[in-house]
Structure formats: C-alpha cells, structure tokens
Amino acid sequence: MNRLGNLCAAAFLLFGGASAILAQTGSGTISGTVLDNLGAPLPEAEIQAKSAASGDVRQTKSGKKGEYTLAGLPEGTYDLTVLVRGGRRHSEKVTVGAGKALRVEVRLRDDTQLGTLGDNYLSAAALDRRPVPTGPAPHTLDGKPDLSGVWAPRLLVDPGKPEPLPWAQAAFQEIIDNNGKDNPTTRCLPWGPVLDGSFPIKFIQAPTVIVILIEDVFSYRQIFLDGRGHSKDADPTWMGHSIGRWEGDTLVVDTASFNNKSWSPGRRPHTDKLHLIERIRRPDFGHLEIETMVEDPGTYVKPWTMKLTANLLVGDEIGEYICTENNQDVEHIVGK
C-alpha cells in the first residue's frame, strides 16, 4: 500500500473509531435485579426492552442472582417486559437517556389472582431449575415407551397461531379485560383437558389404559388403549373422552365429546365441537414432549397446534387438591 493509502486507512480507523466511541457513549443501559414474589433473586427470567420509536427488541436473561443488564440502548422510551416460562409477568415503560445508566428493580407478583403458594408460574420456574435426569427413555414389558412418572408444569415451546372467530375473539378479550375472574377453577370446576397448566401431573401406564393424575381441579384423565372408539351418543363432559394408539414411540391421543364450559388453551372459550389430537413423546429419560392440535370449527377459523415440554421430577409426588372444602377464592377474585 502506498503512503496515500496508508493515510486514508489511518484516517478511516481514526474517524471510524471515534464514531464508535461516540455511539457507545451516546447509548444507555438498563440494569437491575429480578426478584420473585417472596423477594428472592429469580434466575433465568427473560428480560426484553422494546423501543417505542423503532420497535427493535433487545433481550437478555437474569443471572444466578437475578441480575441483568441491557447495554447499548439508543436514547428513548422502552417497554420493559419480564417473562417467566414464556408468560409476561411484569411490564412497564422506562426512559433511557443518552450515555445514562438506568437501574430498574423488578419484583414479580405471585399471579394476577389468588393462588395457592407453590401452584403458580414462579414456583413452576423453580422446578425448571432442578437437575434433569439423563439417560435413554425407559420401555414397558410390551416394548412401548414408558411415560410413567411425575412431570413438572409444562413449559410452552410454541404457542401456535390460533385464529378465533369474531365471537370467540370478543369473548377472549372479555376474559382479559375481566382479569380472568371467570376462570372455572375459582368455582372448583375444571380448567379443561389440555395439559398446559402450572401444576404437576403424573402418568400411570398399563397396556390398555393410561391414567393422568392432575394436581388441579378434577384430578384425572383416562386414555383408553384397548381399541375402542368414541361413542356416537356420549354425554358431553368437561374433560372429554380420550382414546389412544401408538405410532412408533409416539402416543397419539384423540379426545372428543366435550361440553362448552371449560377453557381451551390460552384461557380461551370453546364450543362442544372441540376436538383435540395430542402427540406425546418421551425422547429421553428426563423429558416429555406434548404437541396438541386444537380443532373447533365453532371457535377457530382453522385447526392450530401448540407445543409443550416438561421435565421429570424424581422423588416427587403430586399433592391432594380439594377445592370444595373452605373455598374462599370467589369472594376475593378481582374483575369488572
């Protein structure tokens, strides 16, 4: 390179470096600590800052002591959001100044409504941090994958893309606006059959039936594997009628014959046309995968699919859940 080329390169580096320094000093940071509802540091929470001006999103995760930092943020207003297990648990607007460091401490609430201590997303997140046992998936004596065990509250991997009909969208919005006050479980009625709640479940497996015990209102489901079909004149029920079959290492569960009183995934209403196809796999010893196709032509434009995963809880058992005794929820539930 000739002398002129060297000078140009030096000038480029000088001014480029100066621009980088100016850009760096002109940007701000948001940092702080995420605490759970009891005031303890919460690791692995997802923190997002969305720019009100550009819509750009910066994100990070809290560390072992709940600490987080979002650096290099242009000056402006941001929506700061904290998500736990895929659900938004905190949101606020903050303003970042040029070259300024903003500290935002976040203490999460237990839930939007009353809940039993330990039966919520925050305690479910604590279960996620337990060591997950390793090794191959076990099999039963007849060679089928053995789904038996107590499984932690499911983590939402893919929420799917439901397209509700206008009446369903309006009803869903009403649930949101009313702070979920009409959740069936507040009146000791089942949430619904989909395994997307923040409660442990237990699989008990036999050759002709699998029973799922649920630590929530209405404590079980039966999946019949004896070749029977759905009855054409079955009475509609809260949990529906489930029949299953094996496709290789995947348990395919077909559930129909619902009433229209429970909620489908995501706290949405549904009609008695609801039909679910669950595909359940145990890819290794410590993990369970559940893919649920939701079909309800009375509620959705077309079928849609959500995906969940769960970790095995070694040495744990589900607890007894009695709602009808001393239920004090209803008088304290907040809504319109």
Phi, psi and omega in degrees: 000136179283177184298319180298319179297319178297318179296318179296318180296318179297318180296320179298315180295321181295308183287324176297317179296319179297320179297319180297319179295316179299318180297321182291315181289338180276351181263160182242178179226154169238128178218166180167201181226139175260125179244146176281185185293342178262002178089009179268146178302139182245105177282164174065018171280144180266125181248129180234141173236116181253124181290129178291334183278312187254341184082359178295144182241127171253144182213156177205180176236148178288149181276192184298331180258017178081002185280152178211158175213132171243110186252166176070034182268125174299152179303139178150189181262141183227147167270112180264122185233140175243125180246139175234124182055038176083355181252140180287121182246352179200142177207135176203158177266134179227157179242127180255125178270158180297123178070013184256151176252117180257133178250127180232112176270134184239121172246117185280148175275161182298306179193174180288340179227182176299149177204153175289133180304124182103345179249064181205177185292329182290316178289330175296322178296327177295323177294329179298333185274358175291150176300134180265125181297147183249171179121172180288157177293138178284162177231153178279176182296334179269010174088001179278152174301137182263111181272001186301146177139170175263127186244138181294163174309139188288143177260129181285116180267319180216114182285351183076184181229074179293141176240087183290149172292162185307316181296322182290321177297319178295318179293322178296318179296324177297321177298317180296311182297331182266012175061029179065025185300328185267021174308125183304329185292339178294340179247026176064030176250153186295142172296315182147176188278342186288135187273051184250016183273171182267050181223149177291157175225158179229127176266129172240119192244132172229166184300327186251356180202144171241129178252132175251115174271134188238126179277066180197178179303137188059100203266012180203160167228148175244131176244112185274130183244019186265013176091358179292160175251186175281138176290138181285340181238032181292143175290137178293140181228169179296318187260352180076180181247122187249129172236148185226164176207158178261131170243093187065236179265013182249129173273120179256119184246124181251119184235128181216190179065053179265154162275187182247029188258339182271186176250143172272180185307144177077024179060041180252149176287171175205171178254180178283005174270003182301135179219128182242140170237113178256137176242113189245128181228150170242090187292334177208186187296323190259002185229147175234137178240132181231118176249122185242119174267125182253120179235125177201092183296345176277349184237322186241152179297321181205163177298153178216162188230137174240154182233134181232159172220158181214153177257147178286134176259103183281131177079006180258159171227152174285154182262167176286136182235105179245110185268325188287345179269117176059040178287114181248010182296310194306315184288348182251351181294134186258132177193193181286000000 
